[in-house]
Amino acid sequence: MNLQMKNIFKSFGANLVLDDVSFSLKGGHIKALLGENGAGKSTLMNILGGVLQADSGKIFLDGEEVVFSTPKESLDKKIAFIHQELNLINDLPIYENLFIGREEKKKSRFLDHDKMIAETKRVFSEMDLDLDPLTMVRDLDASYKQIVEISRAMLMDAKIVIMDEPTTSLTENEIERVFKLMKTLKEKGVGIIFISHKLNEVVEICDSFTVLRDGHMVKDGPISETDTKTLASYMVGHEVVESKRAESSSLGPVIMSAENLSDTRHFFDINFEIRSGEVVGFTGLLGDGRSELFQSIFGAGTSYSGSLKIDGEQVKIHSTSQAVRLGLGYVPRNRKENGIVKDLDILQNGSLVTLSSRKKGPFLDHERIKADFEKQKNDLKIKMGVESDPITSLSGGNQQKVVLAKWLSANPRILILDNPTQGVDVGAKEEIYQIITNLAEKNNVAVIVLSSEAKEIIRVSSRCYVMYHGKILAELKGEDLTEKKIMQYATGALA
């Protein structure tokens, strides 16, 4: 199936999001759709997916004009949209999630659960997946939730698949599995639109690319004629220069230390020290226990044994409110489920942590709340309309910046960032890295960065701890802080 989108315009109020954008895709072709957060990528794909309607412009499938007023109409034309924010129901098993809206029924009109389970097993077998269709989605980690979404597209025999940041939460092995699947779909004539900020993956898997910037199509061409550096320059409008990792200069005293922390399930015998003004990374592969470790430290996870000290005094944090009082902040890994409140607006989401301390007598000090957020909005370069817009009106990367703003407003002494640049474009990544460096060097904040991306850890940290199966295997710094060394410890090769 061949796709053409011609002269697409779309605005939200006075904000023109897509300005005369055209996009095409051939069957059996993988095309990257690139651009910074807010460039218009998701809006363009939401129009193709029937979530939004264009103000003007036309869509053609195999030369025939089509109009999608609803997602179902797009789905009926074999277009599958795997959104960045996964659309799964946690309280249903995998197989029921795969068949939502397309349930198999018996002649008696009752649901044919056996047939749906069998079809789910068939798809999993084709994907070489060891998953039980009866497993509840809430029991899956983020990577397998992503794979379930991809499985749903396979199940519906899609001819065009839109993948919005599909590899963000996946391990290297799982990414390889997804790429293998994409190549299989390509061989079957399926056209794939691949939206990603990981330009090395774009160059590896895609045949061609289209770049959007500020709602305009600025470049379109074959991947064979470009590279990651050139693609990044198209996206931001200038050459992207990655500076070397931040080196610690004058460090303060040890502000947090752990001795023999264990919860007997996710992490074991954890020992570390963090100093004021220091950026320290914790890395490994997905499932290494680092997120569970710091969730527990922050009072949001399992109970643990061992000793945790802040400012040299032993503490036992039982709640997140206690953690905040002790000067801790935590930007969580899963933005959709734990970072934002979808029913609140941008300002409300950006000020949740500090509301209790922003009062005039018994009432909220709205002027101060707005002033606090305005500062963070400018510092973080958040692209947005007005503060009263819903948080869901922002791109994923700008939502992430609002979550970061929420915690920075509280002026934490220890800031834990779990996968801080998830879904953030190349230009914004450098901005966030600079913010992290400034927090440490200028504000004397101890910053703890949890990330599976070795390049990110090397770029932003002065040293890092590498975890494997819930244990710290190594502390790396200086000349030892390399991608090779990180991967060797993260995979257990040097265990």
N, C-alpha and C positions, 0 to 999 in steps of 0.2 A: 504494500500500500504506500503510495506517494502522497506527501502532505505539502500544501502550500498555504501560508498565511500571508495575505497581501494588505499592505497599507493600514495596519492596525493602529487605531487611536484609542486611548483610554485615559480618563481623568477622574479624580475623586475630588469633587468640588472645584476649587481653583488650582488644584495640584495636577498637572499634566504628567502622567506616569509613563505612558507609551506615546511616542510622537512619530507616526508614520513608519512603523516597524514592519518589516517583512522577514519571513522565516520559512525555510523549506527543509524537507527531510525525505530521503529515498528509502524505500523498503530494503531491508538487509544492510542497513547503514547505521553506524553509531555516531551521533553528532553531539558535541559539547555545546551547551548554552552557558556562556560565561558572563560575569559582570560583578561589580561590587554589590554589597547589600544595598537595596533600594534602587538598583539599576533598572528594574522592571521585569526580571526573569520570571519570578513567581506569578506576577500579574499576567504576563503573556501566556504562561502555561495554564493558569486558572481559566483563561478564556478558552483555550483549547480543550480543557477538561470540563467545560460547562459550568464551572463554579461562578464565573463572572461573564458578563456580556460586553463586547467591545462597543464603544460609542460609534465607531465606523470601521470599515474594513471587511475583508471577506476571507473565508476558510474554504479550501478545496481538498477533497480526498479523491485521488485518481481522476482529477479533472472535474469532478462534480462538486458544485457548491453545497455546503452544509451549514446549518445554523444550530448551535447547541444552546438551549435555554436552561437545561438542567444537567447535572453530572450524569444522570441515567442516559440521556440522549447521546452523550459522548461515549459512555460505556457501551451502549448498544452498537456503536460503530467500531467496536474493538479497540478503543483507546483507554489504556489503563494508566492511572496517575498514582504513583507511589510518593506520597507527600513527605516532606522533611519531618513534619510533626505527624507521627504515625497515627493512623485512624483505626485503632484496634480497641475492642471492648475487653477490658481486663477480666471481667467476671464471666466470660464465655470461654469454652475450650477452643483450641486452635481450629478444628474443622468447622465449627459454627462461624467463626470469624471469616474463614475463607469463603463461605457460602452466603454471607449476609446479603440480602436483596435478591439472591438467585438460588434460594433453597430448593433442594430436590424433594419431590413429593410422591407418595404412593397413589395408586388409583383411588384409595379411600380418602385422599387429600390430606392425610397425616404426613408429617415430615418423614422422609426416608433417611434416617440417621445412618443406617448401615451403608447405603450407597455413598453418602457424603464422606463417611470415614474411609471407605475403600478408595474413592477418588483422591482424597487427601494423601493416602498412603502411596498411590500411584505417582502423584506429583513429587512427593518427597523422595521416592525411589529414583525418579529421573534426575533429581538434583543431588543425589547421594547424601541425603540428610537422614540422620538418626534422631528423628523426633516422633513422639507419640501424639497422634491427632487428638487424643483425649486430654492432653495436658492443658491446664488452665493458662491463659495468656499472662495472667498476673505473676505466674511462677517463672516466666522467661526473663532473661536479661535483655538489655537493649538490642544486642546484636541479633538475637534470635527473633525478636519482634520485627526487626527489619527484614529478616529472611522470610518470615511469614507473609509480610506484605508482598514481597517479590513472588512468593509461591501463589498468592491470590491472582496476580497478573498472569502467571503461567496457566492457572486453572481455567481462566476465562478465554484462553486462546487469543490473547491480545495481538493485534497487528502493529500497534504503536504503543510503546511503553515509555512513560515519562518518569525518570528517576531523579528525585530532588535530594541531593546530598545522601546517597544510599550507603556510603561507606564510613560515615562519620564515627559511628560507634562500634565498628567491626575490627577484629584482630586481623593480622596479616594473612593468616590461613583462611579466615572467613572472606576477606576481600578477594583472595585468589579464587575462592569458590564462586563468589558473585560474578567475577570477571569471566570465569569459565562458563557460567550460566548465560551471561550476556553474549558471549561468542556463539553459544549454541543457538540462542534466539536469533542472532544475526544470520547464521547459516540457514535458518528456517524462513528467512525473508522478513523477519520482524525489524521494524525501525525503532531505534532507541534514542531518546533525548536524555543526555547525561548532564545534569547540573551539579557542579562540584567546584570547591575552592582548592582542591588538591590537584594542582596543575601537573604534577608528575604522573598522577593517575590518568588525567586527561590525555596526556601525550602517549601513555602506554596503551589505552584501550580504544580511543576514539579515531574515527576516520577524518572528521572535519570539525569545524568550530564556527560559532557565531558569538560575537561579543557585543553586549549592550552596555552603554554608559549613559547615565542620566536620562533614560527613556529613549535613547536613540541607538540604532544599529550602527556600530562604528567599524566593524570588520567581520568578514566572512571568508573562509578559505579552508584548504586541506591542512590537516595536522602535519603532514610530511614537509611542509614548507615553513614551519615555525618551531619554537621551543618554549620552555616554561618562562624564561626571562622576557621574551617578546610578548607572550600572552599576558603576563602580568602588567606590562607597560600599556597594552591595549586597554586593559580593564581600568587602570587608574589614571591614564592620560599622560603618564610620564614614567621614566625608568624607575623601577623599584630597586633600591639598594639596601640589602640586608646588612646591618651593622653586626659586629662581633658580639658575642654574649656579654652580658653585664658582669663586670668583675667587681667583687666586693672590695671596698676601700677600708674605711674605718668602721669596724663593727662594734656594736654595744655588747652588753653582757648576755649570758644565756637567758632567754625569756621563757622558753619551753623545753622541757626534757622528759624523756620517757625511759623507764627501766622495766624490762620484762613484761611489756603489755601483751596480754593474750585474751582472746574470747573463746578459744578452743575450737572455733569453727572457721573463721575467716582470716585471722591473723595470730601469729605465735611469736613470743619472745622478742618483741619489738623494742629496740633501743635507739634513741637518737637525741640530738641536741640542736636547737635552733636559736640563733642570736638575733637581737634587734638589728634592723637595718640589713638583713640578709635575705636573699632569695634562694630557697632550697627546693629542689625538685624531688618528687617521688614518682618513679616510673616502673614500667614492667609491661606485661601483656594483660589484656582484659581478663579479669578474674583473679588478679594477683593479690587482692585484699586491701589495696591502698584506700579505696573509697570507703570500705567498711571500717577501716582503722580510724579514719578521721571523722567519719560520721559518729562513731562511738566517742571519740575524744570531744566532739562538739555536743554530745548529749542527745544525739538523734539516732543512735544505733544500739547495738547489743551491749550488755554489761561486760566489763572486762576486769581482769586481775592485773596486778602490777602497780607500778608507781608512775603517776603523772605529776609533774611540778611546773608551776608558773611563777616566775620571779623567785625561784628557789623554794617555794612553799608547796607542799603536797596538796593536791586538790582532787576531788572526785566530782566530775560534772554530771549531774543527773538530768538536766534539761537544757534546751537551747537558750532559754531566757537567762539561765545562770551563766552559760557560756558568753552571751553578749555582755553581761555585767562584768565579766572577767576580761573583757576587751577582745574577744574572738569574733571573727566574721567568717561566713562560709557561703561561697557561691557554688551551688550544687551542680552535679553533672547533668541531670535530666531537667532541662529548662521547662519543658511543657508540664511535667508532673510535679516538680518541686520548686521551680524558680519563679514562675509567674502565677498570678491569679487571673484567669481568663475573663472573669466577670467584672474586673475593675479596670479603670482607665490608666493611662500612662503615668500620670502624676501619682495616683494612689499606689501603683506598683512600685514606683521609684522612691517612695517615702515610708513604706510599711515598717521598716526596722526602727525608725526614729520617731514615729508618731507619739509614743508615750512620753517622750521627752520634749516635745514641741508644743507646749501649751501656754496659754495666758489664763491663769487661774484655772477654772474647770473646763475651759474651752480650748480647742485646737488653735494654734497660732498659724493660720493659713498663709500669712505673708512670709513668715520664716520658712515654712514648708516649701512654698513655691520658690523662694530665693535659694534654698539648699539645692533643690532639684535643677534650677536654672544653671547653677554653677556646674553641677555634674553633667548636665546636657552639653554645655559648651566644652568642658574638659574632655569628654568622651566622644565629642562630635556625633551625637545621636541624630540621625535623620528622621524627622517626625513632622506631623502636622501641628495640631494644638494639643495641649496637655490633657484635655478632656476626651481625646480620641481613645477608643479601646486599645488595650495593649496588643490585641491580636491584629490590629491594623498595621503593625510594624513588621518588617522583615525579621527573619530569625536572628540575624546578627545584631540588629538594633534592639530586639528584645533582650538579647544577652547583655548588651550595654546598659539597659535599664536595670537589670538584675545586679550588675556590678555597681551601678550608681546607688542603688538601695543600701548596699553595704558600705560604700565609701562615705556616704553621708553620716554614718555612725562613728567615723574616725577610729577604726579598730587598731589595736596594737599588734594583733596577729591575724592575718588574713589568709584563709585557706581557699584556693581556687581550684576546683575540680573540673579539668578540661575547659579552661577559660575561653578558648577561641573556637569552640565547637560551632560550626556553621558561620564563621566569620571570614570575610574575604581577605585577600593578601594585604591590601592597604590598611585595613582596620586591625589586622593582626599586629603589624608593626606599631600602630598607635597604642594598642593594649600592652604590648611588650614595654613600650616606653613608659606607660603609666605605672606598670609594675616596678620598673627600675626606679622611677621617681619616688614611689611610695617607700621603697627601701632606703634610697640614698638621701632623700630630702626630708621625708617624714619619719624616718627611723622605724618603719613598720617591718615586722618579720613576715615575709610572704612565703607561703608554702604552695607550690604549684604541682598538682597531680595531673599527669598527662602520659598517654601511650606513645606520643610522637617524640622520638628521640631528638629530632632537629629542634623542636620547640624547647625541650628541656635544656639542650646545649645552648640555644640562643638566649634564654632568659635566666638560667640558674648559674650560680657560682660553684655549686656542688650538688650532687644528687644521690639519693638512696635508690638502689634497684631492688625491686621485690620479685619474688618467685614463689608461687604457691603459699602465700601468706607470710613469708619470711623475708627479712632484709638479707640479701646475699652480698651486697657490696655498697660501699660509699665511694663515689667517684668524684674527682676534682682535678683541676689543672690539666696536664697532658693526658691523663687517663679518662677524661670526660669526652668520649668519642662515641659515635653511633655503633661502631663495631663492638666496643667493650660493653655498652649498654645492652645490645642485642645478645651478646654471649651470656651475660648474667640473666637477662630477662627470660631466655629460653632454657636456662638451667645448664647450659653447656659448660659453664665454669663453676657449677655448684660444688 
